[in-house]
């Protein structure tokens, strides 16, 4: 490796960016696992920022246009010439040769790019709001590159997210997602490693947002990437407990050429800390036994073992006689297990008592599922009873631990004891019961055609979105982890049509919760739409182009329509919500949502207090997205519902007094470059209020992400 280090040092003399890339790749190779998931991590992704003002030192590329020859090279802006519409940028080729190439170009022909290894200084630009939630926290929809939004949320939500639900691109079809501004083709030999590189970068950021003591990450995927995703999750969340659930999403199935039709998809549940699915009220369709739908009665299982290790020789000590009173059919004791060589028919039972052995109808000898002491404990608790008859042979049944816990909890009423000493149990009330289901979900409400595509079509008539999730499938997935968390924060950074936000609103209505969601999506258009829009002479950033993007055309209108109960055209949405709670979709929700675009700020403008309006929404988000947003610099200080901002240290005394009189306050931001003064004022604040120094905490936090 020393020779490589020397060579890289020589490269750095002429091209430091290339040298940095080489160092990174060498580090990846050095750290590569001998076993486990290995994949090419590729050049860090980049994104075009068509609406960002071009500054000195920016990386830029030439805008693409219909019929023009594409120049994909990256240039560095070294300065400017001219003014107004004639203003041009002086450019230096980013990867210079011995004779460095330079040129000039009108600003209108250039677009800034941001690479994922660069430090960014994000802001949020408000783009609208819909509000009928009173004093409840706002749901937030952010239009931006999700990797950069996750970086922005590290300032606002680090370690504070209860649940992340994502439905990333499945990497199944041709050109259904982008890597470095290019759609990935189905025949791309690196498509799997590109997908893994894309996912890993985002999951590492998401990990820092989740509450380590109690939170869950839910990821849905199909069979194309589920194996790789599973390994990636295992390696990224090493201490988490992970389960996979199979979810029936299309009873009619989706045909696969040369293979079986696809009916289901997989949901990974990555549980951190104390996180675990909770018992929640479920309909009878959730629990089945041997193909029969569970109808509310306790389940008695056969005590004789079946399946593997079910022969006498597999468990010799579990081959023993159970002694029963033939008249009362009560278990009165057990006998010793004979040696493996002994003939059971030579073992005599006491007078007036019958011996029941684990023997099948065909005469083969098996074994019991319980040892002798455990069996008698079950008998004392009323968990054992007999079937069959003394003439044909008794059969022994018992109530397993999970079912017995339902009895203890009162799910099944105890009506007394039967003559044989077994529990006399009633049925659970109604068609619902509280339980944690198994890992195969075959639930009608999870049909993505009926309750994804068609539901979205009724909310946004005439607008298309490929493969939206069933609203009720997302709702159910969240319910198991949020039923006891009415103030939970839920994040979805592959938001698509906005189903997650919609599902959180449904949960809130069911229990008067105050959960809030942050959903993130970009404003991409499909590959087909790119061709159509370029033919019209349009480019990214043009209003007509942006109006067709996912966020503007689908996500924001869907969240708005869900709250108001009206389509984008103002008509009442037809139809009713079903399952759990049924009511007209036109009723809407008592919720509010705020919409933002991600912006990229100049750190020097931030340092000198010239970009407060851009970072103000991040301060509000960190305060819980409740109440008023302090949007502009004010004299002295400003107080909102959950946070306050001290703009002038001369007003510190009044600020401290105001904070002490505001019991709901969570955060106190102070604009100062003086660490000593910040500490002095912060020491006077209540212990329940977190003091944050601006702009140092903001700048230092994002500067530390360089090279992520």
Secondary structure as GFF3:
##gff-version 3
##sequence-region A 1 708
A	DSSP	alpha_helix	2	12	.	.	.	ID=ss1
A	DSSP	alpha_helix	16	31	.	.	.	ID=ss2
A	DSSP	beta_strand	46	49	.	.	.	ID=ss3
A	DSSP	beta_strand	59	62	.	.	.	ID=ss4
A	DSSP	beta_strand	75	81	.	.	.	ID=ss5
A	DSSP	three_ten_helix	84	86	.	.	.	ID=ss6
A	DSSP	beta_strand	88	93	.	.	.	ID=ss7
A	DSSP	beta_strand	102	106	.	.	.	ID=ss8
A	DSSP	three_ten_helix	107	109	.	.	.	ID=ss9
A	DSSP	beta_strand	110	115	.	.	.	ID=ss10
A	DSSP	beta_strand	122	131	.	.	.	ID=ss11
A	DSSP	beta_strand	139	143	.	.	.	ID=ss12
A	DSSP	alpha_helix	146	157	.	.	.	ID=ss13
A	DSSP	beta_strand	163	166	.	.	.	ID=ss14
A	DSSP	beta_strand	178	179	.	.	.	ID=ss15
A	DSSP	beta_strand	182	183	.	.	.	ID=ss16
A	DSSP	alpha_helix	191	209	.	.	.	ID=ss17
A	DSSP	beta_strand	214	221	.	.	.	ID=ss18
A	DSSP	alpha_helix	226	236	.	.	.	ID=ss19
A	DSSP	beta_strand	241	248	.	.	.	ID=ss20
A	DSSP	beta_strand	264	273	.	.	.	ID=ss21
A	DSSP	beta_strand	280	283	.	.	.	ID=ss22
A	DSSP	three_ten_helix	284	286	.	.	.	ID=ss23
A	DSSP	beta_strand	288	289	.	.	.	ID=ss24
A	DSSP	beta_strand	292	293	.	.	.	ID=ss25
A	DSSP	beta_strand	301	302	.	.	.	ID=ss26
A	DSSP	three_ten_helix	312	314	.	.	.	ID=ss27
A	DSSP	three_ten_helix	316	318	.	.	.	ID=ss28
A	DSSP	beta_strand	322	325	.	.	.	ID=ss29
A	DSSP	beta_strand	330	334	.	.	.	ID=ss30
A	DSSP	three_ten_helix	344	346	.	.	.	ID=ss31
A	DSSP	beta_strand	354	356	.	.	.	ID=ss32
A	DSSP	alpha_helix	372	380	.	.	.	ID=ss33
A	DSSP	beta_strand	384	389	.	.	.	ID=ss34
A	DSSP	beta_strand	393	398	.	.	.	ID=ss35
A	DSSP	alpha_helix	401	409	.	.	.	ID=ss36
A	DSSP	beta_strand	414	417	.	.	.	ID=ss37
A	DSSP	beta_strand	423	425	.	.	.	ID=ss38
A	DSSP	beta_strand	432	435	.	.	.	ID=ss39
A	DSSP	beta_strand	440	441	.	.	.	ID=ss40
A	DSSP	three_ten_helix	444	446	.	.	.	ID=ss41
A	DSSP	alpha_helix	448	448	.	.	.	ID=ss42
A	DSSP	pi_helix	449	453	.	.	.	ID=ss43
A	DSSP	alpha_helix	454	459	.	.	.	ID=ss44
A	DSSP	alpha_helix	471	482	.	.	.	ID=ss45
A	DSSP	beta_strand	489	492	.	.	.	ID=ss46
A	DSSP	alpha_helix	499	511	.	.	.	ID=ss47
A	DSSP	beta_strand	516	521	.	.	.	ID=ss48
A	DSSP	alpha_helix	527	535	.	.	.	ID=ss49
A	DSSP	alpha_helix	543	546	.	.	.	ID=ss50
A	DSSP	alpha_helix	550	550	.	.	.	ID=ss51
A	DSSP	pi_helix	551	555	.	.	.	ID=ss52
A	DSSP	alpha_helix	556	564	.	.	.	ID=ss53
A	DSSP	beta_strand	576	577	.	.	.	ID=ss54
A	DSSP	beta_strand	583	584	.	.	.	ID=ss55
A	DSSP	three_ten_helix	585	587	.	.	.	ID=ss56
A	DSSP	beta_strand	592	600	.	.	.	ID=ss57
A	DSSP	alpha_helix	603	607	.	.	.	ID=ss58
A	DSSP	alpha_helix	612	622	.	.	.	ID=ss59
A	DSSP	beta_strand	637	639	.	.	.	ID=ss60
A	DSSP	beta_strand	643	646	.	.	.	ID=ss61
A	DSSP	three_ten_helix	649	651	.	.	.	ID=ss62
A	DSSP	alpha_helix	652	660	.	.	.	ID=ss63
A	DSSP	beta_strand	667	671	.	.	.	ID=ss64
A	DSSP	alpha_helix	675	682	.	.	.	ID=ss65
A	DSSP	beta_strand	690	694	.	.	.	ID=ss66
A	DSSP	alpha_helix	696	703	.	.	.	ID=ss67
###
